[in-house]
Amino acid sequence: MKRKDFIDHAKLKNTWNRIYTFEYEGKEYNIGTVQWHCNKEWKLVSTKDFDNINDRDNKEYVLYECHTQQELWEFMRDNVLAV
């Protein structure tokens, strides 16, 4: 999967302060953003409930977090989608 395809498929342009679930090769992934979490806005999470990730100190549902869509793409490409 190429970066543009990932951004479009995961609907990252429309994911702001919420969680979006997308499917890739039969598996579901939850990506969310919390804009008030400066420098760690983008998150790969294990929940579909935004209330579980909006608290900066609650890391229970956070699998990975980063600052940019590019960092998220690189993590997903290298660690999740390639598996």
C-alpha positions as CSV (number, residue, x, y, z in Angstrom):
1,M,0.0,0.0,0.0
2,K,1.3,3.4,-0.9
3,R,1.2,6.5,1.4
4,K,-1.6,8.2,-0.6
5,D,-3.7,5.1,-0.7
6,F,-3.2,4.7,3.1
7,I,-4.2,8.3,3.8
8,D,-7.3,8.0,1.6
9,H,-8.3,4.5,2.8
10,A,-7.8,5.4,6.4
11,K,-9.6,8.7,5.9
12,L,-6.9,10.6,7.8
13,K,-8.0,13.9,6.2
14,N,-11.3,13.6,8.0
15,T,-10.1,12.2,11.3
16,W,-10.0,15.1,13.8
17,N,-10.8,14.6,17.5
18,R,-12.4,11.3,16.9
19,I,-11.6,7.7,16.1
20,Y,-12.0,6.3,12.6
21,T,-11.9,2.5,12.0
22,F,-10.8,1.1,8.7
23,E,-10.3,-2.3,7.3
24,Y,-7.3,-3.6,5.5
25,E,-6.9,-7.2,4.3
26,G,-9.6,-8.4,6.7
27,K,-8.3,-6.7,9.8
28,E,-9.7,-3.6,11.5
29,Y,-7.5,-0.7,12.7
30,N,-8.6,2.3,14.8
31,I,-6.8,5.6,14.2
32,G,-7.7,8.7,16.2
33,T,-6.6,12.2,16.7
34,V,-6.7,14.3,19.9
35,Q,-5.7,17.7,18.8
36,W,-5.0,19.0,22.4
37,H,-2.3,16.3,22.8
38,C,0.5,18.4,21.4
39,N,3.2,16.5,19.7
40,K,1.3,13.2,20.0
41,E,-2.0,13.9,18.2
42,W,-2.1,10.8,16.0
43,K,-2.8,7.5,17.6
44,L,-3.3,3.9,16.7
45,V,-5.6,2.6,19.4
46,S,-7.4,-0.5,20.5
47,T,-10.8,1.1,21.1
48,K,-13.5,2.8,19.1
49,D,-14.6,5.0,22.0
50,F,-13.0,8.5,21.8
51,D,-13.6,9.1,25.5
52,N,-11.0,6.3,26.2
53,I,-8.2,8.3,24.5
54,N,-9.0,11.9,25.1
55,D,-7.3,12.0,28.5
56,R,-3.5,12.6,27.9
57,D,-2.5,10.4,30.8
58,N,-4.6,7.4,29.9
59,K,-2.4,5.2,27.7
60,E,-4.4,2.0,28.3
61,Y,-5.8,1.9,24.8
62,V,-2.9,3.6,22.9
63,L,-0.8,1.2,20.8
64,Y,1.2,3.9,19.1
65,E,1.2,7.7,19.0
66,C,3.0,10.3,17.0
67,H,2.9,13.9,15.9
68,T,2.4,13.7,12.1
69,Q,0.5,11.7,9.5
70,Q,3.9,10.9,7.9
71,E,5.1,9.3,11.2
72,L,1.8,7.3,11.5
73,W,2.1,6.2,7.9
74,E,5.7,5.0,8.4
75,F,4.8,3.1,11.5
76,M,1.8,1.5,9.9
77,R,3.8,0.6,6.7
78,D,6.8,-0.9,8.6
79,N,5.0,-2.5,11.6
80,V,1.4,-3.2,10.9
81,L,0.5,-3.3,7.2
82,A,3.6,-5.2,6.2
83,V,3.0,-8.0,8.6
